[in-house]
Amino acid sequence: MTNWTNTHVLILGAARQGLALARWLSRHGSNVTLSDSRAADELTSAQASLADTNVKWALGGHPLELLNNTDVLCLSGGVPLTLPIVEEAVRRGIPLTNDTQVFMEVVPCKTIGITGSAGKTTTTTLVGEMAKLSYKGEESIHNSSFITHPSVFVGGNIGDPLINYVDDMKADDLAILELSSFQLEQMTISPNISAILNITPNHLDRHGTMEAYTNAKARILDFQSDKDTAILGHDDKGAWSLRNKVKGSLLTFSLHELDEGLNGAYLHDGLLNMRNGNAYLPLMLREKIQLRGDHNVANVLAAFTIGHAAGFKLDDMLEAAEEFRGVPHRLELVRELDGVRWYNDSIATAPERSMAAIHAFEEPIVLLLGGRDKKLPWDEIAQLIHKHVDHVVVFGEAAELIQNAVSVVGGERSVDLHRVNDLKDAVLIAAEIASSGDVVLFSPGGTSYDAFKDFAERGELFRKWVLEL
């Protein structure tokens, strides 16, 4: 849809995506009702932010009567498809959409979409930095009176929803979106450049099966044309298995040399390279990457591949990659105290992500694990803990589950295991356990929703408590 005038739209969820979409639809002539299961006293600031619009509010639940006279139902990111009101809307034939789908229907410029179970925020942010440098020198004439520089917009599942800015975008701008499986479930438009970094077990509490989760991720490719480009991680079975879905050009990236006939970025003898047909281009030495871990080298390779597909200038990509120091809450060094280095990896909301963080360190590790479980297996990380971790502190809802997994697996090396109630207690006991030369790694493997609003709030409080030591 591109004309929303006089439509009746119901939005479920008054977080940032729902609020942004409500404002945009209201501005474009739609009659919007915003429904949230929380009570009015919990949404004071949200309601105030839309006080200058005609948006109606329905709080404290999602009664089915809200669907009467509804033309379109819009879902915010965390709203499950199993909600009774969503199932009833499907039964009634009411179409579903979300802020990203609406954005893609009206965006006037080229788009890059990046998804994956891990690494998508780091990769999206780095691609954004590359694009901003590359677009800085570009000029275009929008009318005869003045010259402007094209703009780069970065958002989607991170930062501001890009629907906030779509009315100001021009044809020669660039929009770079991080896309979650939740957003992709409702989408019927694919970006011009679509990247799937990896697909490993995640969000099974929402999707139910790996097949359903993979299908949601694959939608980023499903609506591309033969003029578009797909980028799939070569080292990840889940991502690489989708190559038969690619309709346009296929590029890849790998921590190993690429097979004959494949184009993209790869690592060889400590050097990042780009292959394009018969042309080979050295990019940068691995040691110049300021982020720890093989998984972050893979993220940088992915960013170079995406930038190459988008036509960014090489010098600008190199400058951005060499200067990039990562994203908050992703293996972020908080401080060094008495020879102990404290790392905040609050974004690690699945065991697989915590495993990647463990692999990033050679030093002795005090590992902080916990939060809310997403119905994901813990046995593999338990085995890794017995090989590479000296001390584990478990906390939160999943503490007993993780403790049992680590105890049951066993191993040649014994692991010192402590169980506490909450993250603050975990920080305090880690400070007692750790000695000079150790790393305290907060990489929880569970979500934050047992005690915090989101992983960012959890990471900020971890940082605060560490800095108070």
N, C-alpha and C positions, 0 to 999 in steps of 0.2 A: 504494500500500500504506500502511495505517496501523497494521497489527499485524505487528511484526517478530519476535515471540517464536518461538524455535526455528528461524528461517530460517538458511540458510547463505549468507553474503554474501562475495564476493571484491571487494576494492577495489584498483585499480591506481593507484599513485602515492602516496608518503608525504610530500607537501608539505602546506601548511596545510589545503587542502580535504579531502584524504584522511584526515589525522589527526583533524580535527574530526568527520567523518562516522563514522570508526571508533569514536571515543569515544561518540557519540550512539547508534549502532546497538547497541554492546555494552551500554550502559546500558538499552536497550529490549529486551534478551533475545535478540539475534541472535548467532550464532556467526560471528565476523568473522575473515577472513584478509586481511592487508594485504601486498600484493606490490609490490616496488620493484626496478628494475634495478640500483640501486646496492648496493655491498657494505655489510656490517654496520658496518665502521669509519667509514663516511661518515654513518651514521644513528644514532649513539649518543644524541644528544639527543632525536631523534624517538622512539626506542624507550623512553627514560627517561620521556618525557611520557605514555606509555600503560602504564607499569609497573603501575598500579593497576587495569587492565582485563584481560579474558580474551582480548584480541586476539592471534591467532597471526601470525607474520611469515614471509614467503617472500622472501628477498633474493637479488640477483645475477642476476635474470632473471624471465621470466614463462612457466614451462613449462606446456604445455597440460593436464597432469594436474591442475593447480589447478582446472580447470573441473569435474572429477568431483565430484558431490555439491554443486555450486554452484547456488543458486536464482536469484540476482541478481548481475549484474556491475556495479560502480560505477566510473566513470571520473573521475579527477581532471582538472582543466582542460587540462593540456598533453599528455594521452595521445591519440595519433592513432587514428582508427577503423580505420586500415590495419594496426595491430599484429596479428600472427598470432593471438594469443590472443583479441583482440576479434572478428576475422573468424570464428574457430572458434566463439565463443560465439553469434554471430548464426546460424551454420549449425545449431547445436544448439537454437536457439530459446530461449536464455537471455536474459531481458530485460535491457536496459541502463538505467542511471540515473546520477545524480550527486547531489552534496550539495544543489544548489539545487532539483532536482526533489523530493527527499525533503522538504526544507524546505517547499516549496509544497504538498505533500500534507497536511501537518499544521498549517501556520500558522493561528492562530485569528483573525487580524486582517486589515484591508485591506492591500493591497500595491501598491507603485509599482515598476515595472521600467523601467530606462533602458539603452538600448544605442545603438551607433553606432560608426563607424570612428574617430572623433576627438571629443574633448570630453566623453565620458561621465563620466569621473571628476570633472572640474570641475563639471559640471551636477549629478551625483548629490550631491556634497559640498555645493553651494549649496542644493539642495532640502532636504537634511538640516538645514542651518542654519535655513532658513525654517520647517521643520516643528517644530524644537525650540522656537523662539520662539512659534510659533502654538499649540503644545500645552501650553506652560508654564502658561497661565491656565486650561486645561480641568481640570475635576474630575469624577470619576465614583465611584460607590459600588460597590465590588465585594462587600462584605457589610455588614451593618448596623452593624458596630463601628468602621469607619474609612473615611476618604475618601482616595483616591489620585489622583495625576495620571497621565494616560495617558503612555506612554513611546514614544519614537521610536528605532527601530533602523536603522542605516545600515551596509550591508556588501555581501556578494555577491562580486563580482570584486575589490573593494577591502576593505582592513581585515580584520576577523575574519569568517569564514563565519558567516552568521546561524543555521545549525543549532546553533551553540554556545548560543544564547539562546532558541530556539523554545519550550522547555519553560516558560520564565518569562513568555512573552507572553500578554497578555489581549486580549479581543475588541475593546476600544476603543483599543488601541495602533496603531502604524503601522510597517510594515517597508518600507524603501526600498532597492532592490537595483540595483547596477550589474551588468549581465549581458553576458557576452562571447558571441561566436558559438560558442565551444567549449562553453559551458554550455547554450546554447539548443538545440544539436543534439539533446540527449536529452530535452528538456522537452516535456511534454504538458499543461501547465497554464500559462495566461497570467496576469500580474498584472491587478488591477482597473484600474489606469492604466498603459498601456504606451507608452513613448516611443522612437521611432527618430529620432535626431538627423540622421544622414547615413549613406550607404553608398558608400564609395569603395574602390579597390583596397587590400586588406589581407589578410594571412594566406593568400595564395594558395598558399604552400608547404604549408599544411594542407588547404585546401578544394579546391584544384585549379583551379576556375573561378570567375568572378564570379557565375555563376548559382547555384552551390552555396553560395557565401558569402552571397549575398543571401537564398537560401532559409533558411539557418540564422538569419539576423537576423530574417526575417519570422515565424519561429515565435513570437516574442513577441506577435504579433497573432492567430495561428491558433486559439487556444483561448479567446479572449475571448467574452463574450456580448453581447446587445444592451443590457445594463445597464452595460457597461464603457466606458472612454474610451481612445481612441488619439490620440497626438500625433505628427505627422510633420513633419519639417523641410521647409518649402516651397521653400527655395532649392536643395535638393539633389535632383537627378533620381532618384537611387537610392531615397531615402526616400519622396519624393512619389509615385513610381510604384506604391507599395504601397497607395494610398488605397482601391483597390477591394476590398482584403482586410478593411477596417474593418467590424466588425459592430455597434458601438455608436456613441457620439458621436465625431466627429472634430474635433480642434483642431490648430492649426498655429502656426508662428512664422516670422518673416522679417525680413531687414534692409531690406525695402521694404514699401510699403503693400500690404495684402491685397486680393485680388480681392473683388468683391461676393459676399456669401453665406458667406465664410470667417470663422471666429472664432479668436481667439488673440492673441498678442503680436507687435508689429511696431515698426519704427523709422521715424520720419518727422521730417525737419527737426531732427535731433539730440535727439529726444524719444522715449522708449520708451512705447508705448501698449498698451492691451488693448481688444479689441473682443469684445463678447458680444451677438449679435443687433443690436439698434438702439442698444445702450449702448456708448459710448466712454469709456475711463478713462485719463487720463494717468498714467504710472507714475513715471518719473524721467528726468533729463537724462543723456544718454550720457556726458557729461564726469564724472559722479559715479561711474561704474564704474572701479574701481581696477585692472582687468586690461587689458593691452595687446592690441590687435588686433581686427579685425572678428569673427574666429572666437570670441573671448571675449564680444563683444556678443551674438552668436548664442546662446552658452551661457546667458547671463543671460536672454535672451528665452525660451529653452526652459524655464528654471527657473520664470519667472513663469507660463508657460502650464501647466506641471505643477502648480504651487502653486494656481493658479486652479481647475484641475480637481479638486484635492483639498480645496478649500474653506478654504485657509489665509487668515488675516486679512491684509488689504492692508498695514496698518502694519507687521506682523511681516515680511512679504516684503520691503518697502522697506528696513527696518532691516538685515536680513540681507544684501541685495544691496549696500547702500552700505558696509557694514563688511567685506565679503568681500575678502580679499587673495590668493585663489588657493590652490593646492595645491602642495606641494613637488614639484620636478622638472618643473613645467609653466610655462615662461617665468618662472622664479623668479630674481629679481635676487639674485645672490650677494654682490657687492660693487662698489664703484667704487674704482679704484686709478689714480692719475695721470691722471684724466680719462677712463679707459676703464671702461665698465660691462660686467660679466660676467653672462651669463644662462645658467641651467641649464634645459634643455628635454629632459632625458633620456628623458621619456615618448614623445618623437617617434620611434617605431620604424618609421615608413613615410615615404617621400619626401613624400607628400601633407601629412603633419603638419609636416614641416620647411618646406614651402612656406608654410603658414599662419603659421609663426613668422617667416619672412623678411618676409612682408607686414605684420607688426606694427611694423616699424621704418622710420623715415625716415633714420636715421643711417647712416654708412658701416659695413659689416658685415665682420667676420672670422668666417667660418662653419666650424665643426668638424663634419665628416660622417664616418660610418663605422659599424663594427660588423659584424653578420652580415646578409646580404641575405635578403629573404623572397620572392625571385622576383617582385619588383615593378619596374615600369619607372622608369628614372632620367632619361629624356630630357627630360621636362617640367620637372623641377627644374633640370636643366642649362641649359635655356633661360632660366629665371628667374634663375639665378645670373649669367648674362651680362648681365642687365638691372639687377640690384639688389645684387650682391655684389662687393666689391673683392678679397678674399682668401679662399681656401678651403684648409683643412687636412684631408686625408683620412687615416684610420687604420683599423686592424683588418682583418678578413677581406675586407670589401667595398671596400677602398681602391683597388685596381687597377680594379675595375669602375666605381666612381664617377669616378675620374680619366679613364678612357677616355670615359665619357659626356660629361663636361664638355669634354674636348678635341675630341671628334668634332663636337659641336653647334656650337661656335664662336659668334661674334656680333660686333656692332659694338664692344662694349667688351671689352678684354682682361681676363682674370682671372688674378691671381697665385695659382698652385696649388702647394701643398707636400704631400708624402706622407711620413708617418712610420709607425712600427710600431704604437704604442699610444696610448691616450688621454692618458697622462701626458706623453708627448713632444709631443702635439698642444697641450696646455696651455702647455708651455714655449715652443714656437715661436710660438704665438699671442701670448704676452706680449712676444716680441721684435718681432713685426710690428705690433701695435696701437699707435696713437698717440691722444693726447687727443681726445675727441669721438667715438671709435669705439665700437662695440658688439662684444664677442666673444660670439657666439651658438653655444652647444653644443646643436645640434638634430640628432642623428646620422642619422636616417632609416633606420637598421638596428637590429636587436635587439641585446641586450647579451650574448647567449649565447656569443659567441666568446671572451669574457674575464671575464664577471661572472655572478653568480647571477641577477640581474634588473636592470631599469632603475633601481630604487631604489638598489641597491648602486652601480651605475655613477654615478648622480647624486650620491650621498653622497661618493664618492671624487673626482669632479670638483670638488665644493664644497671638499673638504679641500685638494686641490692648488692651487686658486685662492686660498684663504685663506692658503696658505703662501708665496705669491709676495711 
